Structure formats: structure tokens, C-alpha cells
Amino acid sequence: MYRCLLLSLALFGFAPFASAASSPPAELTGLPHVSFPAPHRVASGRLQASDIPALKHAGIREVIDLSVDSETPDFDEAAAMHAAGIDYRNLPIHGADDLSPATVTHFDRLLAEAGDRETLVHCASSNRVGALIALRAALIGGKNSEDAVAEGRRWGLKSLEPVVRARLSAWQSADTSAAPAPPTR
């Protein structure tokens, strides 16, 4: 048992971007609102064209952008990423109204498709990233509300936290009301 624990700790210690033993790539530490919340994952705020060489140098292979195109009218992020050889996916989240179970499921699919490739997920401030992560942690990961919100905060959840909590409460109430009543004796 003790050997298994040590082996597990050793393996997790070498996970890119996630380990306290290994430093995050210096190239990425200057990104706005950046965090390294999970193996093979980086969360950040808005990207600019000048960030692309750092992404390439740090080994980022895919970008999942939660921004709406109108937020950056002078920067065609999709074209810039493709030109740099970085895969690009866009799931535009306009705001709280887009935080639906269908969007969470779509987001989960994008993360699953990224697999263990180094992936950066971003929006303007990482707030929408954290919101989707929190909702995903509850809806798909089965975490309770507090643990889901804590996970969202690690990814950048800030001002959308009250919306996330309201969604989680509503979804939990809907699940509870849809559940069959326990048999009576």
C-alpha cells in the first residue's frame, strides 16, 4: 500500500503544469489571470497576438476560447492560432445566460477531445472558464456545490460565482423534484 502511494505521488509529481515540484512554464506566467489548475491545462484571460510565440514555446497544442468574436474585433484568434500550428476551438459564452447544461456538456466534450495535449482555456479574465469548470465539476463530475465552486475558483471563477451557485441550486432542485419519492411503509 505504501509503495503504491509513493508511486502515485511520484507519477503526479511529473505531470506538466500541475505539480508544485515543477514550475509552470516561465513563458506563460505573464499571461493575464493565468493559472495551472490541472495536468495539461492552463487557464488564462484574454490572449493577444504577441502571446502566440510564448504559447508555442511552452508546448501549448490547443486553445479553447470562450470569448465572443466581438470582444476582440482587431484580432482573428482562430486564424492566428492555426497559422502557428495550434489547434483552436471556440465556444462563445456571452454571459450568464449561456451557462446551461448543454453548454457544460459541449465544454466537457472539448476538454475530452483535447485529451492529454497541453491545452489553454481562456476568456477575457478566466471568469467564464472557472464558471464552466465549476458547473462541469457538479453536473458531470458529481461534486457537491462547495467542491465544484472551489474547483471553479482554481480556474478563475470570480464575479460569476453567484450565478454558478444559483445554477447549481436550481439544477439540484430540479434533480430532487424529478426523483421518485421513496416508498412508504
Secondary structure by P-SEA (a helix, b strand, c coil): caaaaaaaaaaaaaccccccccccccccccccccccccccccccccccccaaaaaaaacccbbbbccccccccccaaaaaaaaacbbbbbbcccccccccaaaaaaaaaaaaaacccbbbbbcccaaaaaaaaaaaacccccccaaaaaaaaaaaccccaaaaaaaaaaaaaaaaaaaccccccc
